[in-house]
Amino acid sequence: MRKTLSILAIAVMTFGMFSCEAETDVQETENLMASLEDQDSTDSDSSNPDDR
């Protein structure tokens, strides 16, 4: 009984992983990455050096 329940649990989990596909396309992902790169860039001299 435990073996059957384990197999059923794995099957349900696998089905859940495939049924939860992201509804985004490549263009949305590229726009997100571009906006994150803009936020992470530090081209200005406004950063304070560490005095340690």
C-alpha positions as CSV (number, residue, x, y, z in Angstrom):
1,M,0.0,0.0,0.0
2,R,2.8,2.4,0.8
3,K,4.6,1.7,-2.5
4,T,1.4,2.4,-4.4
5,L,0.8,5.6,-2.5
6,S,4.4,6.7,-3.2
7,I,4.1,6.0,-6.9
8,L,0.8,7.9,-7.0
9,A,2.3,10.9,-5.1
10,I,5.2,11.1,-7.6
11,A,2.9,10.9,-10.5
12,V,0.7,13.7,-9.2
13,M,3.8,15.8,-8.4
14,T,5.2,15.2,-12.0
15,F,1.8,16.2,-13.5
16,G,1.7,19.3,-11.4
17,M,5.2,20.4,-12.6
18,F,4.2,20.1,-16.3
19,S,0.8,21.7,-15.9
20,C,2.2,24.9,-14.3
21,E,3.9,26.2,-17.4
22,A,4.8,29.9,-17.4
23,E,2.7,32.0,-19.7
24,T,5.5,34.3,-20.8
25,D,7.2,34.6,-24.1
26,V,10.8,35.3,-25.1
27,Q,10.2,39.0,-25.7
28,E,8.9,39.5,-22.1
29,T,11.9,37.6,-20.7
30,E,14.4,39.7,-22.7
31,N,12.7,42.9,-21.6
32,L,12.9,41.8,-17.9
33,M,16.5,41.0,-18.2
34,A,17.3,44.3,-19.9
35,S,15.5,46.2,-17.1
36,L,17.4,44.2,-14.4
37,E,20.7,45.0,-16.1
38,D,19.9,48.7,-16.2
39,Q,19.2,48.6,-12.4
40,D,22.4,46.7,-11.6
41,S,24.8,48.9,-13.6
42,T,26.9,51.3,-11.6
43,D,28.3,53.7,-14.2
44,S,28.1,56.8,-12.0
45,D,30.6,57.9,-9.3
46,S,27.9,58.0,-6.6
47,S,29.1,54.8,-4.8
48,N,30.8,55.4,-1.5
49,P,34.1,53.5,-1.0
50,D,34.5,51.3,2.1
51,D,36.8,52.8,4.7
52,R,37.9,49.6,6.3
